[in-house]
Amino acid sequence: QTEMRLKRAGKLTSGLGDESVRWVSTVEELTQSRSDLTGNIFVASACIAYYGAFTSEYRNELVASWATGCEERNIPVLSDFRLSKVLADPVKVRDWNIWGLPVDDYSTENGILATRGKRWPLCIDPQSQANKWVKNMESKNSLKVVKSNDPNILRALENSIRLGSPVLLEDVSEELDPSIDPVLQKQVFKQQGRLLIRVGDSDVDYNDSFRFYMTTKMPNPHYLPEVCIKVTIINFTVTIKGLEDQLLGLVVREERPDLEKQKNHLVLSMAADNKQLKDLEDKILRLLSTSEGNILDNETLINTLSDSKITSGVIQRRVKEAEETEKEINETRLTYTPAAVRGSILYFVIADLANIDPMYQFSLEYFTNLFHVCISKSIKSDVLETRLANIMEYASLNIYRNVSRGLFGEHKTIYAFLLTTSIMRARGEISPAQWMTLLTGAGVFDEAALPKCPDGLEVVQWAQVVHMANKLPGEGFAGFDDEIKQNSAAWIHALEVAEPHKAALPGDWDARLDAFGRLLVTRVFRVEKLVLACADFVAEKMGVE
């Protein structure tokens, strides 16, 4: 017996020694987490309550200002606070992604707001992303979908509240039906031990499993304060950065399915490992606390400690490998960013067509499917740069052709020009100042403050020349006003041709100005030829097709 006890003592010392290292590390992490808990929960609560309606950039600004405010008041908070770090469960987020929630951080935050908020979520959802996600997520719970103009809304709510099944109210307008106020405000009361809520004229048994979602397709609704205080408004409108992240996931899934599979496996295995480790810890602590008599006689405890030592060693190695793998996966994913950026640019140009004619409505789902086809059909290559170039070229042309079929003839040139200039602006080949000059010219100007206008030019033309010389010196227009003042007749004569954008310019100005600079010159001297110049500009930069 003494020999057995000595063996167990050795195992116990070894097991507890190894566990103590891990426990000390865990205690340090938990102490830090506990220290930051107040600030983290405060900022997380503020996020859920206030920032749902805002865009990603403004949300980040808000969180940064709140975190700074906490630090100034000596409230400890995570240095790089993110809502997804504090309130998200990686396994749950993966399930959301499978159900159709986009894979970017902004969408994950929206998922947290929709599921963790105390008030029912109202999603601003012009691209129907939230709608699709909610339908997939709640389909197993017998989701009831009703339209805002459905006369049977109250009956649907009554049945769902009684049974505890979720309801999705679609196409909500800027004003909510007053009859659903008790549901929005969760006016639940107790009567004879039963939880009840008043819906319409009747009191209905309230089931805690009931959930209520609302979505609107209006891109920029104006909700009055009395609506905002009843619901959690969540902005699901896709942004350029958000769409980039989504399309990056799409490109990587298509190009490197192994990476996406590896990433999913990683999330599941890390969650399983952490659960196993926690179960072992709980078992050891339970056995230690309930152990009676000589601890060396408790064979179950000694064996559990021994198992824990082996398991924790294996898990720690796996976690370390997983972290390195995750880093490699993220680095590899980022190499496909150029294709995702191009896709995002193409979509937002298409979305802007609605400003030309409200008839031009193209859904994000249609675009995503089209982009997916472009990735599949573009020419394959083992060289990444060549492959990305092929995807971008094929997607630009194929999406242009598909969308052009639905446009009036006079709008096709505008679409092609917007597509070309948006791509060039993203590359930095057209500066914001150049773009605004093309759109607005000199804008509002004070005629009295202008230098004397040369002969042969109108005041508006001269104002544009002066504006370009002052605002675009780095784009080749330095000294442009002096040149026109001295040689206005030569410039007017040179540009009095059928195609002024192709005419030779006086002096060395042909060499100084790029193709877009020539467009600006055409806008000044021959504005009636600008549409023709834009068409030739597109052909030069993107090809005749």
N, C-alpha and C positions, 0 to 999 in steps of 0.2 A: 504493500500500500504506500509506504514511504517513497519507494522508487517511482510509482505511478504519479505521486504528488510532485516529486522533483521534476518529472517530465512535463507535467501540466504547468508547473511553476515556470519552467523555461519557455513553454508555449505562451503562457500568460504574459510574461515579461516581454517576450519578443513581439507578441500581437499588440499589446497595449503601447509598447514603445513606438511601433510603426504607426498605430492609430493616432498616438499623441501628436506626431508631426503633422498629420493631416488635420486633426482636430484643432491644433493651435492655429493653423492656416485658416481653417473654416471660422474659428472664433474671431480672428482678425477681420475677415470679410464681413461676418455678421455684425460685428461691432461697428464697422464703418457704415454698413447698410442701416443699422439701427440709428446711428448718429445722423445719417442723411434722411431718415424716414420722414421726419416732420416736413422738411423743405420739399422732398419729392412728392409727398401726398398733397401738400398744399398746391404746388405747381400743377400736378396732374389733375387735381379737382378744378383748378382755374381753367385748364385746357378743356376739360369736358363741359364746363359750364359756359365758356365764353368764345372759344376760338374756332368752333365748327364751321362758321359761315365764311371763313377767310381762306385766301390762297396759301400755298405752301410757303412762299417768301415771307408773307406777313405773319404767318404762324410762327416761323423761326424767329422773326424780330420780337414778337410778343413774348415767346418763351425766354429769349435772351434777356429781355428787359425785366421779366419776373425773376429770373435766376439772379440777375445783378442786384435787384431790390432785396432779395433774400440775403445775399452775401453782405450787403451794406448794413442790414439789420442783424447780422451775426446768426442768421438761420442757416444751418448746414444744408446743402443741396448738392446733387451730383454735378460735377464740373461740366460734363457734356450731356446735359439732360435731354432725353428724348422720351416721348410718351410711350413709344413702343418698347423701350428698355424697362420702364417701370411697370407697365400694366399688361404687356403682351406675353402670351404663352406661345413659344415657337411652333409647337405642334398644332395649336389651334389656328395660328396664322397660316400654316401650311394647308390646313383644311379649307380655310377661307379662300386661299389662292386656287385650290382645286375647284371650289364652287363658283369661281369666276371673279373674285376680288383681284384687281390688278396687283402686281408684285412690288410696286414701289412703296416707299415709306409713307408717303402722303395718304395712299389708299389704306394702308395698315392702320394709320391713325384714325381714319374715317370708320374703319371696322370697329375699333375700340370705342369710339364715340357712340356708334349705333348700338353696341351691345352692353356697354357699361354705364351709359347715362341714366339718370333718374327719370328724366322726361322722355317721352316717346320720340323717336327720330323722324325728322322731316328732311328728306334728301333732295337737294337741288341737283337734278340728274338729267341734263339735256342729252347725254349720250347713252342713257339707259344702263349704265354699268351697275349702279346700286340695285336697280330693279332685277337685273339678271342674277346678281349675287344673292339677294334676299330670297328669290324664288328657288334657287338651287339649295341654299342653306336650310330653308324651312320646308322643303317639299316633303321630307320624311315625317313632318309634324302636322300634315293635313292643312297646309296653308290655304287660306281663303283669299282670293284676289277680287277686289271690287273697284269700280271706277267712281270718281268723285260725283258724277251725275247719276249714279245708280239710285233709284228710289228705295231699294231694299238694303241700304247701308246699315240701318239700325238693326234690322233682323239678323243680318250677317254678324254684326258685332255681338248681339245678344247670344247667339248660338256659340260663337267662338269663345266669348268670355265664360260661358257656362262650362264648355268642354275643355278650356285651356289651350285652344289651338291658335296659331298666329293669324293675323289679318294684314294684308298689304292693300293700302288705299292708293290707287294710281291717279296721275293727272290732276293733282291738287291745284287749285287756283290760288290767288293771293289772299283770298278770304276763306276761312274754314267754317263749315256748317256749325252753327251754335249748338245743334242737338248732340254733337259728339263731345262737347266741352267736359261733361263729367268723366268721360273716358280719358281725355287728354290730361285732365287735372287729377286723375286717379282718386276721385271722390268716393273712396271705399269706406263703408261704415259697418259696425257690428250690430247684429240684432239676434237676440236669443242664441248667441254662440255661433252664428253664421256670418260669413263675410259677404256683404252685398254691395252692389253698385246700381245706381239708377240710370237706366238707358231708356230714353223716350218716356213712356208712361209707366213702365214696370220696373220693379226691383229684381235684379238678376244675381244669382249666386256667383261670386267672384272666384275664379280659379287662378292661383298665383303663377301658373305656367303660361297664362295668356300674354302674347306680345303683339304690339301694334306698330306697323311701319307705314310711313307716307312718302310718296315720291312726287316730284313735279318735273315736267320737261321744260319749263320756262328757264332760259339761260341766265336771266338776271332779274328775278322777281323782287318786288319790294314788299316785305312783310312788315306790318305795323307792330309796334311794341307789344300790344296785347296778344298777338300771335306768338311772338318770339319768346314770351315768358311761359307759354304753355308747352312748347316743344323744344327739342334740341335740333337746331338747324345745322345741317351738315352739307358742305359744298363738295359734291362729287364731280363738279365740272373738271374735265381733263385739262391739264396745263401742258405747256411745251415740254417741261422737264419731266412731268409725270408720264406723258406719252412716250418720251424717249426711253424711260425705264421699262415701260410695258413692252415696247417694240424690241428693246434689247433682250428681254426675256424670250420674246417670240423668235428672234434671230438665233439666239443661242440654242433654244429648244430644237430648232430646225437644223442648224449647222453642227451643233455638238450635243446630241441627245444624251451622250454619256455623262457630260458635266451636270446636266439638269437632274439625271437619275442619281448621280453621286451626291448632289446637294440634298435631294429629298431623303436619300438613305442616311445621310449625315445627321439631318434634323431628327429623324426617328431614332437612330442609334444613340445619339447624345441624350435624348429625352429618356430612353429606356435605361441607359447607364446611370443617369442621375437618379432615376426612380429606384433602381436596384441598390445603389449606394445608400440612399435615404432609408430604404427598408432595412438594410443591414445595420445601419447606425441605430435606428429605432429598436431593433431586436436586441442589440448589445446593451443599450442603455436600460431597456426593460429588464433584461436578465441581471444586470448589475444591481439595479434598484430592488429587485425581488429576491436576490440571492440570500439564502439563510445558511447559517453554519459556516463551515470552512469553504472558502471560495474555490479552493483547489479540488474539492470533491464534485464541483459542478461541471461535469463533462460537457454538457450542452453548451455552456458559456465558452469554455475553452475552445471547443470545435468551431463555434460561430466566429470567435475572434480570429481563429486560424483561417477560416474561409474568407472572412472580411479582409484580412491582410492580402490574401492572394487576389481576391476580386478587385479590391481598391487599386492594387498595383497594375492589374490588367486595364482597369477603367482609366486610370490616370494616363497610361501610355496611349490608350485609344483617344482620350480627350485631347492630348497633345498632338497626336497625329491628325485628329479631326480639325483642330485649329489651323494647323499648317495647310491641310487640304482645302479648308474653306478660304484661306488667304489666296492659295493658288487658283481656286475656282473663280474668285472675284476678280483677280488680275486677268485671267483668261477671258472672262466675260467682258471686261472693259475694252479688250482689243476689238470687239465687234461694235463699239459705240458709234463710229462714223455712219454705219448703215442705219442704225436706230435714229440718229440725228436727222439724216436725210428723210426718213419716213415721217418723222414728226413735222418737219418743214412742209412736206407735201400735204399732210392732213390739214394743217392750219391754213394753208393757201386755199384748199378746197372749202374749208369751213367759212372762210371770208367771202366766198362767192355769194353767200346769202345776202350780203350787203349790196350787191349789184342787183339781184332779183330774188325776192323771197322764195321763188319756186326752186331755187338751187339748194336743195337739202340733201346732204349725203351723210348717212349714219356712220358712226365710228366702227360699228361691227362690219359694215360693208367694206370700209377702208381696210380694216385689219385683215379681213379675208383676202382682199385684193393684194395686199402687201405680202401675205403668206404665199399666195400663188406666185408672185414675182420672185420670192426667195427660192421657191422650188424650181421654177423654170429658167432662172438665169444661169449663165454658163458657169460650170464648176471649175475650180482650180485649187491646186494644193498650196499655192502661194497666197497667204492671207490677204495681202494688199490687193492682189489681182482679183481675188474672190469678192472682196468688199466693193471694189470699183465696178465689177460686173453687176452685183446686186443693185448698187446705186443707179447705175446707168439704165439697167433694164426696168427698175421700179419707176424711175422718173418718166421714161417713155411710155411704158405700159399704162401707168395710172393716168398720165396726160391723155392718152388715146381714149381710155374708158370714160373718163369724166367729160371729155370734149364732146362725146356723142350726145350728152344731155344738155349742151349749151347752145344758145342762139349764135349764129355766125359772127355777129359783131362783138360778142363777148369772148370768143376764142382767143383773139389777139391779147386781150387784157389778161386772160388766164395764163397764157404762155409767158407773157412779160412778168407777171407776178411770180410765177414759178421760178423763172430764171433769176430775177433780182433777189428773191428770198434766199435762194441757194448761195448767190454771190455775197449777200449781206451776212449770212451765217459764216462764210469763209473769211469775212473781213475785207473783201474786194471792193465793196461799196460802203462808204462811211455813212453814219446816221445823218451828218450834215449834207452830204451829197443827195441822199434820198429825200430829205425834207425840201431841199432846193428844187428837185425835180417836181415834187408834188405841189409846193406852194409858191415857188419863185422867191421874190424878195419879201413876200408877206406884206404887212402894213408898214409903209415907210413915210418919212417926213420929207416932202418934196423940197422944202426950203433948206434942209440940211445937206442935200446932195450937191456934189460939184457941178459945174456948168455942163449941161447936156450937149454932146457933140452934134454937129449937123447930120441930118439923115436918120437919126435915132429918135424913137419916142421916149418919153420920160419913163414909162414902165420898163422898157428894154434897158435903158441906162441904169435904172435902179437895180435891175437884176445883175448887170455887169459889175456894179460897185459891190453888191452883196456877195457875189462869187469871189471877187478879189479879196474881200475882207474875211469871209468865212471859210473859204476853201484854198488857202495858200499852199497847204501840204498836198493837195490833190492836183497840182499843176496850174492853178489859177493866180499865182502870185504875180502882181504887176499887170493883170488882165485889163484893169480899168485904164491904166496909162497907155497900154497898147491900143485899145479901142479909141481913146481920145486922140491919139496921133494918127492912126490909120483907119478911121471909121469907114471911109469911102472904099478902101481896099477890101475890108471885111464884108461890107454889104455887097460889093460886086462879086466877090468870091462865092458867096452863098446864094446869089440869085440864079440858082440852077434847079433842074427838076429833082435832083437827089442831093440836097445840101449836106446831109450827114456823111456823104461819100466824097464831097468836094475837098480839094487841096486847100489848106488854110494858109494865110500869109505867114511869112517868117518860119520860125522853128516850132510853131504851135502844133503841127501834126505829130511831132516826136514827143512834145510835152504832155499832150492829153491822151488818155486812154479812151476806150470805146464809150464808156459811160460819160466821160467828160465831153465827148463829141455830141452826145444826146443833150447835155445841158446847153451847149452852144446852139444846137438846133432849136431848143426851146426858146432861147432868147431872140434869135434872128428870124426863124421860120417856124413858128409854133404850129402852123397849119399842116406841116409835114412831119409832126412828131409821131403820129401813129405809124406811118410808113417807116420812120427811123427806128421805132420800137420793134417792129416786125423783123427788120434786118438785124437789129441788135440780138434778138433771140436766136435767129438763124446762125449768126456768127458764134455765139457763146454755147448754144445747146444743140446745134444742128438743124438742118432744114426740116426734118421730120417733125 
